[in-house]
Amino acid sequence: MSESPAPLPAADGPAPDPWAGLQAFTAARIALGRTGTSEPLRAALAFRLAHAHARDAVYSALETDRLLAELPALGLPVLAVHSRAENRPQYLQRPDWGRQLAAESRQVLAGQGPCDAAVVLADGLSAAAVNAHAAPLLRLLLPRLAAAGLRVGPLVLAEQARVALGDEAGQLLGARLVLVLIGERPGLSAPDSLGAYFTHGPRPGLTDEARNCVSNIRPEGLGYAAAADKLFFLLREALRLGLSGVGLKDDAELLGA
């Protein structure tokens, strides 16, 4: 009688993914594992959910009533304006209209200056970012600008707006510099990222090389305090040097600021 075959060694389970430990340091989709040749169901559903959040962010709206009620507590008047794009479909299909103020909005801003710095809160491609992060950032930044002796104009709350709308708004307010806080294009891990763009000598027709940007302002990215520190240094340098854009460098660490 033949001997029974030797039992197979017990399986130790799937080998651990060598990248798994890196998941704690990034929101990127790494070390997802696999089921056969496909990604696991959990990862596939998480991707679809993130995509839905990003699409929702594009169509989110400024909480105008709440912001108009809360922002005056920062010590500045608030003016509500609108771009030439009357609604979201127009905004997405005609980017040029989002860069221009509606005629009635130009009248709202005319004669409200002059000032050293104007601040525009624009919905951009994620109004959810402005709703969540603009006020906490300004609570840290505005007192520092005031303590530095800078005159800050009224806060401008702009709907259906793109970055370049700030140039026209800043010119109408007689601002030496304009700061635009705007919802950035949402990503699959960051549907509510706030961007801060500023331009010295704002006027219509300027292009991107004339601006500076501090990006990904949110608790999971660049925190409010760090963003306020960086913006305060850069804004002060822009006013001191009389320029912005590619000619302005972030030398805060070299200068010990």
C-alpha positions as CSV (number, residue, x, y, z in Angstrom):
1,M,0.0,0.0,0.0
2,S,1.5,3.3,-1.1
3,E,2.2,6.0,1.5
4,S,-0.1,9.1,1.6
5,P,1.4,12.2,0.1
6,A,3.0,14.6,2.5
7,P,0.6,17.5,3.5
8,L,1.2,20.8,1.9
9,P,2.7,23.5,4.1
10,A,0.1,25.8,5.6
11,A,-0.3,29.1,3.6
12,D,0.9,32.2,5.4
13,G,-1.6,34.4,3.7
14,P,-0.8,37.1,1.1
15,A,2.5,38.9,1.4
16,P,2.1,42.4,2.9
17,D,2.3,45.2,0.4
18,P,5.7,46.9,0.9
19,W,4.1,50.3,0.3
20,A,1.3,49.8,2.9
21,G,3.2,51.8,5.6
22,L,3.4,54.8,3.3
23,Q,-0.4,55.2,3.4
24,A,-0.1,57.0,6.7
25,F,1.9,59.8,5.0
26,T,-0.2,60.6,1.9
27,A,-3.7,60.9,0.7
28,A,-2.6,59.4,-2.7
29,R,-4.1,56.1,-3.7
30,I,-1.2,53.7,-3.1
31,A,-1.0,50.2,-1.8
32,L,-4.6,49.4,-2.6
33,G,-4.1,45.7,-3.0
34,R,-5.8,43.7,-5.7
35,T,-8.4,41.0,-6.3
36,G,-7.1,38.9,-9.1
37,T,-6.2,41.4,-11.8
38,S,-8.6,44.1,-10.5
39,E,-8.5,46.5,-7.5
40,P,-10.6,45.5,-4.5
41,L,-14.2,46.5,-4.3
42,R,-13.6,48.8,-1.4
43,A,-10.9,50.8,-3.3
44,A,-13.2,51.0,-6.4
45,L,-16.1,52.4,-4.4
46,A,-13.8,54.8,-2.5
47,F,-12.6,56.2,-5.9
48,R,-16.2,56.7,-7.1
49,L,-17.1,58.4,-3.9
50,A,-14.1,60.8,-4.2
51,H,-15.0,61.5,-7.8
52,A,-18.6,62.4,-6.7
53,H,-17.3,64.7,-4.1
54,A,-15.1,66.5,-6.7
55,R,-18.0,66.9,-9.0
56,D,-20.2,68.2,-6.2
57,A,-17.5,70.8,-5.3
58,V,-17.5,72.2,-8.9
59,Y,-21.3,72.8,-8.6
60,S,-21.2,74.0,-5.0
61,A,-22.4,77.5,-4.2
62,L,-21.2,80.2,-1.9
63,E,-23.1,80.4,1.4
64,T,-23.7,84.0,0.7
65,D,-26.2,84.8,3.4
66,R,-24.0,83.2,6.1
67,L,-20.8,84.8,4.9
68,L,-22.5,88.3,4.6
69,A,-23.5,87.8,8.3
70,E,-20.2,86.5,9.6
71,L,-17.5,88.4,7.7
72,P,-18.3,91.9,9.1
73,A,-17.0,90.5,12.4
74,L,-13.6,90.7,10.9
75,G,-13.9,94.5,11.1
76,L,-14.3,95.3,7.4
77,P,-17.4,96.0,5.3
78,V,-18.4,93.3,2.8
79,L,-19.5,94.0,-0.7
80,A,-21.3,91.3,-2.8
81,V,-20.5,91.2,-6.5
82,H,-21.1,88.9,-9.5
83,S,-19.2,88.2,-12.7
84,R,-20.7,88.4,-16.1
85,A,-21.5,84.7,-15.9
86,E,-25.1,84.6,-14.6
87,N,-25.1,80.9,-13.6
88,R,-22.9,77.9,-13.3
89,P,-23.3,76.5,-16.9
90,Q,-22.3,79.9,-18.2
91,Y,-19.3,80.1,-15.8
92,L,-18.1,76.7,-17.0
93,Q,-18.6,77.3,-20.7
94,R,-17.4,80.9,-20.8
95,P,-14.3,81.3,-18.7
96,D,-13.8,84.8,-20.0
97,W,-17.1,85.9,-18.4
98,G,-15.9,84.7,-15.1
99,R,-12.9,87.0,-15.3
100,Q,-15.1,90.1,-15.8
101,L,-17.4,91.9,-13.4
102,A,-21.0,92.5,-14.3
103,A,-21.8,96.1,-15.0
104,E,-23.8,96.6,-11.8
105,S,-21.0,95.1,-9.8
106,R,-18.5,97.6,-11.1
107,Q,-20.8,100.3,-9.8
108,V,-20.8,98.7,-6.4
109,L,-17.0,98.8,-6.1
110,A,-16.4,102.2,-7.8
111,G,-15.4,104.9,-5.3
112,Q,-14.8,102.5,-2.3
113,G,-11.0,103.0,-2.2
114,P,-8.2,103.7,-2.2
115,C,-6.4,101.0,-0.1
116,D,-3.1,99.2,0.2
117,A,-4.7,95.7,-0.2
118,A,-8.1,94.5,-1.4
119,V,-9.3,91.0,-0.6
120,V,-11.7,89.1,-2.9
121,L,-13.4,85.9,-1.9
122,A,-14.3,84.1,-5.1
123,D,-16.1,80.8,-5.5
124,G,-13.9,79.5,-8.3
125,L,-14.2,75.8,-9.0
126,S,-15.0,74.9,-5.3
127,A,-17.2,77.3,-3.4
128,A,-17.1,74.7,-0.6
129,A,-13.4,75.6,0.0
130,V,-14.3,79.3,0.4
131,N,-17.2,78.5,2.7
132,A,-15.0,76.4,4.9
133,H,-11.6,78.0,4.9
134,A,-11.7,81.7,3.9
135,A,-12.9,83.1,7.2
136,P,-10.5,81.1,9.5
137,L,-7.6,82.2,7.3
138,L,-8.6,85.9,7.3
139,R,-9.0,85.8,11.1
140,L,-5.3,85.2,11.3
141,L,-4.1,87.3,8.4
142,L,-6.1,90.6,8.6
143,P,-4.9,91.6,12.2
144,R,-1.3,91.2,11.0
145,L,-1.9,93.4,8.0
146,A,-3.5,96.0,10.2
147,A,-0.7,95.8,12.7
148,A,1.8,96.4,9.9
149,G,-0.1,99.7,9.1
150,L,-1.7,98.5,5.8
151,R,-5.1,99.8,4.8
152,V,-7.3,96.9,3.8
153,G,-10.3,97.7,1.6
154,P,-13.7,96.2,1.9
155,L,-14.0,92.4,1.6
156,V,-15.4,91.5,-1.8
157,L,-17.6,88.4,-2.1
158,A,-17.7,87.4,-5.7
159,E,-19.9,84.8,-7.3
160,Q,-19.2,82.9,-10.5
161,A,-15.7,84.4,-10.4
162,R,-12.3,83.4,-11.6
163,V,-8.9,84.6,-10.4
164,A,-8.5,87.4,-12.9
165,L,-11.7,89.1,-11.7
166,G,-9.7,90.3,-8.8
167,D,-7.6,92.4,-11.1
168,E,-10.6,94.5,-12.2
169,A,-12.0,94.6,-8.6
170,G,-8.6,95.7,-7.3
171,Q,-8.3,98.5,-9.9
172,L,-11.8,99.8,-9.1
173,L,-11.0,99.8,-5.4
174,G,-7.7,101.7,-6.0
175,A,-5.7,98.9,-4.4
176,R,-2.0,98.7,-4.6
177,L,-2.4,94.9,-4.3
178,V,-5.3,92.5,-4.6
179,L,-5.5,89.1,-2.8
180,V,-8.0,86.6,-4.2
181,L,-9.0,83.7,-2.0
182,I,-10.6,81.2,-4.4
183,G,-11.8,77.6,-4.5
184,E,-9.2,75.6,-6.5
185,R,-10.0,72.9,-9.1
186,P,-11.0,69.9,-6.9
187,G,-8.9,66.7,-6.9
188,L,-9.9,63.2,-5.9
189,S,-8.3,63.7,-2.5
190,A,-8.9,67.4,-2.0
191,P,-12.4,68.7,-3.1
192,D,-12.1,71.8,-0.8
193,S,-8.7,73.2,-1.4
194,L,-8.4,77.0,-1.1
195,G,-5.9,79.0,-3.2
196,A,-4.6,82.5,-2.5
197,Y,-3.5,84.5,-5.5
198,F,-2.2,88.0,-5.2
199,T,-1.2,90.7,-7.8
200,H,0.6,94.0,-7.3
201,G,-0.8,96.8,-9.4
202,P,-4.0,95.0,-10.4
203,R,-5.7,95.9,-13.7
204,P,-7.5,94.0,-16.3
205,G,-5.4,92.2,-18.9
206,L,-2.7,90.8,-16.6
207,T,-1.7,87.2,-17.1
208,D,-0.5,84.5,-14.7
209,E,3.1,85.4,-14.6
210,A,2.1,88.6,-12.8
211,R,0.6,86.7,-9.9
212,N,1.8,84.6,-7.0
213,C,-0.1,81.7,-5.5
214,V,-0.2,79.9,-2.2
215,S,-2.1,76.7,-2.7
216,N,-3.8,73.9,-0.9
217,I,-4.9,75.9,2.2
218,R,-6.9,73.6,4.4
219,P,-6.3,71.7,7.6
220,E,-5.2,68.6,5.7
221,G,-2.8,70.6,3.5
222,L,-1.2,73.9,4.4
223,G,-2.8,74.9,7.7
224,Y,-4.3,78.3,8.4
225,A,-1.5,79.5,10.6
226,A,1.3,78.5,8.1
227,A,-0.7,80.0,5.2
228,A,-1.2,83.3,7.1
229,D,2.6,83.5,7.9
230,K,3.5,82.9,4.3
231,L,1.0,85.3,2.9
232,F,1.9,88.0,5.3
233,F,5.5,87.8,4.3
234,L,4.8,87.7,0.6
235,L,2.2,90.5,0.6
236,R,4.5,92.8,2.6
237,E,7.4,92.0,0.3
238,A,5.2,92.6,-2.8
239,L,4.3,96.1,-1.5
240,R,7.8,96.9,-0.4
241,L,9.3,95.9,-3.8
242,G,6.4,97.1,-5.9
243,L,6.1,93.8,-7.8
244,S,4.5,90.4,-7.8
245,G,4.7,87.3,-10.0
246,V,7.9,85.7,-11.3
247,G,10.0,88.5,-9.9
248,L,8.9,87.9,-6.3
249,K,10.6,85.1,-4.4
250,D,9.7,83.5,-1.1
251,D,12.9,84.2,0.7
252,A,11.4,84.1,4.2
253,E,13.7,81.3,5.4
254,L,16.8,83.0,4.0
255,L,15.8,86.3,5.7
256,G,14.8,84.6,8.9
257,A,11.3,86.0,8.7
